[in-house]
């Protein structure tokens, strides 16, 4: 059985003989522990084809090794993948911890906007800035992909909304609590600026690292393009994760 | 001072009766421990997977203990033969050497037995505690605490039985000193070896598992996870057990020696008074332990502390009744009231020191929170702040030791006893709680293991969380125990130091033995003594880093050569890491342990008794300071990290957490390897000096 996966960190379309759980483990920790790191990917409809991406060739090369072992990865494309995939081909989202534990998350309806004034977004693809905004996830997506006044319109985007805790209400004095973000003073300052000025968003970190802590996810992951709109993949609530996916939850809280 | 030399009459018979009573209660204590042992053994072991993991821990611990005891037998035989030969040169006491050697061997055997029994029940109780946590927190607590009580009661039972038996047979406190030396020699090896083992495994497991790969604590994919759990047992049960056993015996023997030195003027009943107080300690522990329970929603930390406080009160009441009844029945002052005040002052201050130590290591208090908060600004500040609080943490303990010393000295003197005897008795009073303190202490590694087994065997998160609550209480109890045991060791060695000076004076023809800091030999001795605790600490901590480095290489090798480990399809080779920790610890501890025996003898025989007196003073003072500082700073860093992991100051993965992890790694060998081993180091050096004092007084090059 051959699978197609869309990795968001980094953006790539990959053919593989591994199941999602095996692929997640391999992609996070490598075969000989020579690579490591968080991974986020979608399983893609295996029938998906696109003239600009050599999917057929990648699948053809995705054959067992001489020793019978499965072919783990054949990269079909490593850029401009997201914009070429319709939302309809996206299957289950998989969130993989640094130590290779994989959690499958399904698409759900609803924007997850709880009406709070301030939001923190970590864009995953195609670029990776950390942004604060007064816009909820759907409006933020619209601004990035369809905003009439912006010069920087993206054909497609994937991002996560991260928790702000007390900072969402009181950026200046709110307690940091368990938020592990770097340079908190700068984040506070950005949040205050967004709240007090006309601009709808502000870049906190233009070269933000690719990874983020799953425990800081607020509404889960959003993915969409200017043609199909946005789809939400909300993370199950913490008690559910703890009860049903304890190993993943524990690794995600490291 | 030999018992038979004294004019004793009916008091002789009375004192022998106390020894029989002591032996009786020693046996009762051992029987109670066996009762608890059987009760724990009957508890449900749980699932096959849990049993398998527990068996891996048990096998690892047994492998290490077998290697350790093989080394110890060789050391004990060599030292025993040396003692037999060296001390047989006195024509007036031709069998003194053989008797002392027998006592030495008996002490080493008892210490080993206490440690072995404690660990034997701990590795059975861990899986049963984990399974009991699935029923309720109270059930989990009961299993762990009763298993801890096996070590506590066995230890005090064996110690009191052994000391009473030897004194009953030989009626010579100097021979009982051999028993103490045997216990301490073994304790030093067990504590230092266990400390090196446990931190080797802990640091290697954390650095490769948590930091490099993001594997959570107690994850079965980590090849060092079993070694880490074995380390909890060999370090905190067998090691700590042997360590407190040695302090307990040394405190009693130091007071017996002082009692023997002054027996001609104060009466021979003061030789056995320390043993009587130890017996009362057993009684109060047996009663106090009955009241330790955690009901539904109860707090295990409170239960642990209430056991300590309750036993303390019971002991004080029993001691007061004993003094009143004995003096009342005799119609005269048999046991001086000054000795009672000294005993109770030591007891009270011991408890106060224990709880003030908690201030510096508890995450509810300012020092830990300050270190956690400041960690967000970088590792440098974490280290500086932790070091600073570690230094400050010595203040209440040192003031407590000073207060105990002064109160016990002057209260004893005010009632006509030699002041220094009061100091010795204060140490006995402080250590009279040993049964309960060791029970609390041994509970810690058992629940720590239980949590690990619950995690590794895939028990539900509710069970893991229940075990975690029990574990947190164990960590606090451990911090209190360390403050308590270091302070008790300080008072013990002060008394032992006086016993040394009395022995030198006795064997130098009664010439007053005065230590003068203007004497260059004394000053040189002091400086050399000051050198030993930091040198010893450095050697054992370097052993930890060296062994951890080797183990990290092995863990990386396993991950690289066996990809199925991380995928969860293949089990790691746990035994490889257990083997590295075991052999590394045993190879590394020999030289530091030899220092404790060889250095005092070298200083004594070469530079003379005065220099050795200075040497002991220097090592005791610097040793107490180092032990307190290292234990408290290490505990503080550990809890600062845990405070952040609980969701404060950014939580796991934050900059504060990264800095706190470094602080914790630095603090680990401080608090679990070097710090507590220094207790035993200074006790062993004091015992060696007192034991060899008769020879050093006569044979030395200078001074």
Boltz contact constraints between the chains, C-beta under 6 A:
constraints:
  - contact:
      token1: [A, 25]
      token2: [B, 567]
      max_distance: 6.0
  - contact:
      token1: [A, 29]
      token2: [B, 566]
      max_distance: 6.0
  - contact:
      token1: [A, 31]
      token2: [B, 563]
      max_distance: 6.0
  - contact:
      token1: [A, 32]
      token2: [B, 560]
      max_distance: 6.0
  - contact:
      token1: [A, 33]
      token2: [B, 559]
      max_distance: 6.0
  - contact:
      token1: [A, 33]
      token2: [B, 560]
      max_distance: 6.0
  - contact:
      token1: [A, 98]
      token2: [B, 214]
      max_distance: 6.0
  - contact:
      token1: [A, 99]
      token2: [B, 213]
      max_distance: 6.0
  - contact:
      token1: [A, 99]
      token2: [B, 214]
      max_distance: 6.0
  - contact:
      token1: [A, 99]
      token2: [B, 215]
      max_distance: 6.0
  - contact:
      token1: [A, 100]
      token2: [B, 566]
      max_distance: 6.0
  - contact:
      token1: [A, 176]
      token2: [B, 650]
      max_distance: 6.0
  - contact:
      token1: [A, 178]
      token2: [B, 647]
      max_distance: 6.0
  - contact:
      token1: [A, 178]
      token2: [B, 651]
      max_distance: 6.0
  - contact:
      token1: [A, 180]
      token2: [B, 650]
      max_distance: 6.0
  - contact:
      token1: [A, 180]
      token2: [B, 651]
      max_distance: 6.0
  - contact:
      token1: [A, 180]
      token2: [B, 653]
      max_distance: 6.0
  - contact:
      token1: [A, 180]
      token2: [B, 654]
      max_distance: 6.0
  - contact:
      token1: [A, 213]
      token2: [B, 653]
      max_distance: 6.0
  - contact:
      token1: [A, 242]
      token2: [B, 461]
      max_distance: 6.0
  - contact:
      token1: [A, 246]
      token2: [B, 461]
      max_distance: 6.0
  - contact:
      token1: [A, 250]
      token2: [B, 216]
      max_distance: 6.0
  - contact:
      token1: [A, 251]
      token2: [B, 216]
      max_distance: 6.0
  - contact:
      token1: [A, 254]
      token2: [B, 214]
      max_distance: 6.0
  - contact:
      token1: [A, 254]
      token2: [B, 216]
      max_distance: 6.0
  - contact:
      token1: [A, 254]
      token2: [B, 652]
      max_distance: 6.0
